């Protein structure tokens, strides 16, 4: 897809950036709706990638930010940090100032867009394990069709190191998720009640329509949080620093999940204010579009 440059006018120069919203073509929207996932090439200007990297460095250096560890103490250990919006001003500015919310809003078909959550996944050199197959929505207290995720890697990746997706699975069954406390055991699920167990996709890869891509910095992957996906392992000499952001539109409502485990990220008090079927409106989930006046440039 070709890049377009904005023009400078008068004394106030406008950054030379691609009109990223034009990359969300009818073909991209159709792939998002039917396959549940689509790659968009060179959607992010290098300055947005720099902002993400600054945010990552901030949260990694902040001892108050909880670093969740997968496969702790093992050779394949990697880290995750959740809701970086709350601890890194760089991630807040990314949400409000970059074109991502507009792009996801167009894919979802919603002019209003709210933030749900974000996560850094840090797989440093040393051969990090793969992220187990799962869907995101079983962990979330939500229902509705206007949900979208964007996945951004700061590093060049081969397809076998990138996220992998089971195409079309967002339109089918919602399964129980893997247990982050025991990610190496495919028989251990998160709730252990109320939802069917996910099939062992890794042991039967040829039975599923798995898609993945080579990734260059600036590429993004837009997907439904309901699609089955998992992350490839890194090479011993490689690394994968990625940010996943989840957003939602008008039709998303509060929903319950099995009571055996909390939903993710934890939102104490939310269920005291909302009942199932209520629109998902809460200070936990700030509105990104239209941009609130206090967050606009020149306001």
C-alpha positions in Angstrom: 0.0 0.0 0.0 1.4 3.4 -0.9 2.2 6.1 1.6 0.8 9.6 1.3 2.4 12.6 2.7 0.6 15.5 4.4 1.4 19.0 3.1 3.0 21.8 5.1 0.9 24.9 5.3 2.1 28.3 6.3 4.6 28.4 9.1 3.2 25.4 10.9 4.8 22.3 9.6 2.8 19.0 9.7 4.8 15.8 10.1 5.3 13.8 6.9 3.3 10.7 7.9 1.2 8.3 5.9 -2.6 8.8 6.0 -3.0 5.6 8.0 -6.7 5.6 8.1 -6.8 5.2 4.3 -5.0 1.9 4.8 -8.3 0.5 6.3 -9.8 -0.3 3.0 -13.0 -2.3 2.4 -10.8 -5.3 1.8 -9.2 -4.9 5.2 -12.5 -4.5 6.9 -13.9 -7.6 5.1 -10.9 -9.7 6.2 -11.3 -8.4 9.8 -15.0 -9.4 9.8 -14.7 -12.8 8.1 -11.3 -14.1 9.0 -11.0 -12.2 12.2 -7.5 -11.0 11.5 -5.6 -8.9 8.9 -2.1 -7.5 8.6 -1.7 -3.9 7.6 1.8 -3.0 6.2 3.6 0.1 7.3 0.7 1.6 9.2 2.8 3.3 11.9 5.3 6.1 11.6 8.6 5.5 13.2 7.8 8.2 15.8 4.9 6.1 17.1 7.3 3.1 17.4 9.7 5.3 19.4 6.9 6.4 21.7 6.0 2.7 22.3 9.6 1.9 23.1 9.9 4.8 25.5 6.8 3.5 27.3 8.2 0.0 27.4 11.4 1.3 28.9 9.4 3.2 31.5 7.4 0.2 32.7 10.3 -2.1 32.8 12.2 0.4 34.9 9.3 1.0 37.3 9.4 -1.3 40.3 5.8 -0.6 41.0 4.7 -2.2 37.7 3.9 -5.9 38.1 5.9 -8.0 35.6 4.0 -11.2 35.1 6.3 -14.1 34.2 5.4 -17.1 32.1 7.5 -20.2 32.5 9.3 -18.6 35.5 12.7 -19.9 36.2 12.8 -21.9 32.9 14.9 -21.3 29.9 11.9 -20.1 27.9 10.7 -17.5 30.5 9.1 -14.3 29.2 7.4 -11.3 30.7 4.0 -9.5 30.4 2.9 -6.2 31.8 -0.8 -5.3 31.8 -2.6 -1.9 31.6 0.5 0.1 30.8 -1.9 3.0 30.1 -2.1 3.5 33.9 1.7 3.8 34.4 3.2 5.2 31.2 2.3 8.6 29.8 3.8 7.4 26.5 1.2 4.7 26.2 -1.6 7.2 27.0 -0.4 9.6 24.3 -0.2 6.6 21.9 -3.9 5.9 22.5 -5.0 9.5 22.1 -2.7 10.9 19.4 -1.8 8.0 17.1 -4.2 6.9 14.3 -4.8 3.5 15.9 -8.1 4.2 17.6 -9.5 5.6 14.3 -8.2 2.5 12.4 -9.8 0.1 14.8 -13.0 2.1 15.0 -13.3 1.8 11.2 -12.7 -1.9 11.4 -15.4 -2.3 14.1 -17.8 0.0 12.4 -18.0 2.4 15.4 -17.4 6.1 15.5 -17.0 6.0 19.2 -14.0 4.0 20.6 -13.1 3.2 24.1 -9.9 1.7 25.6 -10.2 -1.7 27.2 -6.6 -2.8 28.0 -3.1 -3.1 26.7 -0.2 -5.5 27.3 3.5 -5.6 26.6 4.9 -9.0 25.9 8.7 -9.1 26.2 10.5 -12.1 24.8 14.2 -11.4 25.1 17.1 -13.3 23.6 17.5 -16.9 24.9 14.7 -18.7 23.1 11.5 -17.7 24.9 8.6 -20.2 24.8 5.6 -19.8 22.6 2.5 -18.1 24.1 -0.1 -20.8 24.5 -3.2 -20.9 22.1 -6.1 -19.0 23.5 -8.9 -16.4 22.9 -8.9 -13.1 24.8 -12.6 -12.6 25.3 -13.1 -15.5 27.7 -10.9 -13.5 30.2 -12.9 -10.2 29.6 -16.2 -9.3 31.3 -17.7 -8.2 27.9 -20.2 -9.2 25.2 -20.7 -7.5 21.8 -19.4 -7.5 18.2 -17.5 -4.2 18.2 -14.2 -5.4 19.8 -10.8 -5.2 18.2 -7.2 -5.7 19.0 -4.0 -4.3 17.4 -0.7 -6.1 17.8 2.6 -4.1 17.2 6.1 -5.6 17.2 9.1 -3.3 17.7 11.3 -6.0 16.2 11.5 -7.7 12.8 10.0 -11.1 13.0 9.7 -14.2 10.8 6.2 -15.7 10.5 7.1 -18.6 12.9 8.1 -16.1 15.6 5.0 -13.9 15.1 1.5 -14.3 16.4 -0.4 -17.1 14.8 -4.2 -17.2 14.3 -6.9 -19.8 13.5 -8.7 -18.0 10.8 -12.5 -17.6 11.3 -12.5 -19.0 14.8 -13.8 -15.7 16.2 -17.2 -16.6 14.8 -17.4 -20.0 16.6 -17.1 -21.3 20.1 -15.8 -19.4 23.1 -13.5 -21.7 25.0 -12.0 -21.6 28.4 -8.5 -19.9 28.5 -5.2 -21.4 29.5 -4.1 -20.9 33.1 -1.3 -18.3 33.1 0.0 -19.8 36.3 0.7 -23.1 34.5 1.1 -22.2 30.8 3.0 -25.4 30.0 0.1 -27.7 30.8 -2.5 -27.8 28.0 -4.9 -29.7 30.2 -5.1 -26.8 32.8 -7.6 -24.1 31.9 -8.4 -20.8 33.6 -11.9 -21.2 35.0 -12.2 -25.0 35.0 -16.0 -24.5 34.7 -18.7 -23.0 32.5 -16.8 -23.0 29.2 -15.5 -25.9 27.0 -11.8 -26.6 27.0 -9.8 -25.4 24.0 -8.7 -28.2 21.6 -5.0 -29.0 21.6 -4.2 -27.0 18.5 -0.4 -27.2 18.8 -0.6 -31.0 18.7 -2.9 -31.0 15.6 -1.8 -27.9 13.7 -2.6 -29.4 10.3 -6.3 -29.6 11.3 -6.7 -25.9 11.6 -6.4 -22.9 9.2 -3.5 -21.2 10.9 -2.2 -17.9 9.4 0.8 -15.8 10.3 3.1 -13.3 8.7 6.6 -12.0 8.5 6.6 -8.6 10.3 8.6 -5.4 9.8 8.6 -2.6 12.4 5.6 -0.3 11.4 3.4 -3.3 10.3 0.4 -4.0 12.6 -2.0 -6.9 13.0 -5.6 -6.1 13.6 -7.7 -9.0 15.0 -10.8 -9.8 16.9 -10.1 -10.6 20.6 -12.4 -13.7 20.0 -10.0 -15.3 17.5 -7.9 -18.2 18.7 -4.3 -17.2 18.6 -0.9 -17.9 20.1 2.6 -16.5 19.9 5.5 -18.3 18.3 8.8 -18.9 20.3 11.8 -16.6 19.7 15.1 -17.8 18.3 18.0 -18.1 20.8 19.6 -15.1 19.1 16.3 -13.2 18.6 13.8 -11.1 20.6 10.2 -10.0 20.4 9.0 -6.8 22.1 5.3 -6.4 21.3 2.4 -4.3 22.4 -1.2 -5.5 22.2 -4.0 -2.9 22.6 -7.7 -3.8 22.9 -10.5 -1.3 22.1 -14.3 -1.5 21.8 -17.2 0.3 20.3 -20.8 1.2 21.0 -22.4 -2.2 21.2 -20.2 -3.8 23.9 -21.8 -4.5 27.2 -20.8 -5.8 30.6 -21.1 -9.6 30.9 -20.3 -12.2 33.5 -17.8 -15.0 33.4 -17.5 -18.2 35.6 -17.0 -17.1 39.2 -14.0 -19.3 39.9 -11.4 -16.7 38.7 -11.4 -12.9 38.3 -11.6 -11.4 34.8 -8.6 -9.7 33.3 -7.4 -7.0 34.0 -8.8 -7.0 37.5 -11.4 -4.2 37.9 -12.6 -4.3 41.6 -16.0 -2.5 42.0 -17.0 -2.8 38.3 -19.6 -5.4 38.9 -21.1 -3.4 41.8 -21.9 -0.6 39.3 -22.8 -2.5 36.2 -25.2 -5.4 35.7 -25.0 -7.8 32.7 -26.2 -6.1 29.6 -25.3 -2.6 30.7 -23.2 -0.6 28.3 -19.5 -0.9 29.3 -19.1 2.6 30.5 -16.6 3.1 33.4 -13.6 5.2 34.4 -11.7 1.9 33.9 -12.3 2.3 30.2 -11.6 5.9 29.0 -13.1 7.1 25.7 -10.5 7.6 23.0 -12.8 8.7 20.1 -14.1 11.3 19.8 -10.9 12.6 21.6 -11.9 14.2 24.9 -11.3 18.0 24.7 -8.7 17.8 27.6 -6.6 15.4 25.5 -6.6 17.3 22.2 -3.7 19.3 20.9 -4.4 23.0 21.1 -7.3 22.6 23.5 
